[in-house]
Amino acid sequence: MLKELFTSKTRIKLLLKLFLNPDVSSYLRELASEFDVSPNAMKEELDGLSEAGYLNKKKEGRYIFYNANSSHPFFPEISSIVRKYIGIDQILEYILATIGDVDSVYILDDYAKGIDSGIIDVLIIGDETNSERIGDLCTKAEDAIKRKIRLMVLNTEEFDNTSEIYLRRPNWKVV
C-alpha cells in the first residue's frame, strides 16, 4: 500500500494539500490548475490514491470532490509525515516549549488550505506569553524548516474581540 504514496511530485503535492488539512476538498480541474499539470495526469494520481483508500470521493453535481480519508488506518501516519515535511511539528516544538500560557494555535491562510507557499501564518492565543522569547524561537524555527513564519500573538481578550476576522480566513486549529 505504501508504494502508492510517493511516486511523483504531483502525488506529493496532493498529499501536502489534502493531508495537511483533512477538511479541505478539491476537484480535479481545480487541482490540475493549481499544480500546473494536465487533468489526465491529475486524474491518474487521484484515482490511484482513491483506489488505495487514502482519499474519499464525493460527487456534487457534475464535480467529484476529493479529500483525505481520515478513517484510513494510515491516516495518522501520513498526516504526521506531511506535517514533518512542512515543519509544523518543529515550529510547535520550538514555540510552545517555553513561551508561557498558550490557549490555542492556528495555522492560517495558504498552509491551512494545504498550499506550501513558503510562508506559514501562525496565530497564537494566550495570556502571559513571552513575546521576546516567541520571536527568538520563531527565528530558530525558520532556520530549521527553511520557511518564513509570520507570527501574530493575541491575548484571549483580543482574540475574543477579533476572532471573527481570523476565523473567517482559512484556518487549521493545531492546539
Residue pairs with C-beta under 8 A, 6 or more apart in sequence:
1 52
1 53
1 74
2 74
4 48
4 49
4 52
4 54
5 11
5 15
5 54
5 78
6 12
6 15
8 45
10 35
10 37
10 41
10 42
10 45
11 45
11 48
11 49
13 35
13 116
14 31
14 35
14 45
14 46
14 49
15 78
15 82
16 82
16 85
16 86
16 114
16 115
16 116
17 24
17 26
17 31
17 34
17 113
17 114
17 115
18 24
18 26
18 55
18 66
18 67
18 68
18 114
19 68
19 75
19 78
19 79
19 82
19 114
20 79
20 82
20 83
20 86
20 88
20 111
20 112
20 114
20 172
21 111
21 112
21 113
21 114
21 170
21 172
22 67
22 68
22 70
22 75
22 79
23 67
23 172
24 67
24 68
24 113
24 114
25 58
25 65
25 66
25 67
26 34
26 65
26 66
26 67
27 63
27 64
27 65
27 66
28 39
28 42
28 43
28 46
28 63
28 64
28 66
29 39
31 42
31 46
31 66
32 38
32 39
32 41
32 42
34 115
35 42
46 55
46 57
46 66
49 55
49 66
50 56
50 57
50 66
53 69
53 72
54 68
54 69
54 72
54 74
54 75
54 78
55 66
55 67
55 68
55 69
56 66
56 67
56 68
56 69
57 64
57 65
57 66
58 64
58 65
58 66
58 67
59 65
68 75
68 78
68 79
69 75
72 78
80 89
83 89
84 90
86 111
86 116
86 120
86 145
86 147
87 120
87 141
87 144
87 145
87 146
87 147
88 107
88 111
88 120
88 174
90 141
90 144
90 145
91 120
91 122
91 141
91 145
91 149
92 105
92 174
92 175
94 137
94 138
94 140
94 141
94 144
95 105
95 122
95 124
95 134
95 137
95 138
95 141
96 102
96 105
96 175
97 137
98 130
98 133
98 137
99 124
99 126
99 129
99 130
99 133
99 134
99 137
100 126
100 127
100 128
100 129
100 130
100 133
101 126
101 127
101 128
101 129
102 124
102 125
102 126
102 129
102 175
103 125
103 126
103 127
103 156
103 159
104 123
104 124
104 125
104 126
104 159
104 173
104 175
105 122
105 123
105 124
105 125
105 173
105 174
105 175
106 112
106 122
106 123
106 125
106 166
106 171
106 172
106 173
106 174
107 120
107 121
107 122
107 171
107 172
107 174
108 121
108 122
108 123
108 166
108 169
108 170
108 171
108 172
109 121
109 169
109 170
110 116
110 117
110 119
110 121
110 170
111 117
111 120
111 121
111 172
112 169
112 170
112 171
112 172
113 170
118 147
118 148
119 147
119 148
119 149
119 150
120 147
120 148
120 149
120 150
121 150
121 152
122 149
122 150
122 151
122 152
123 152
123 154
123 166
123 171
124 134
124 151
124 152
124 153
124 154
125 153
125 154
125 155
125 156
125 159
126 153
126 155
126 156
127 155
127 156
129 153
129 155
131 153
134 151
134 153
135 151
138 149
138 151
141 149
142 148
142 149
154 162
159 166
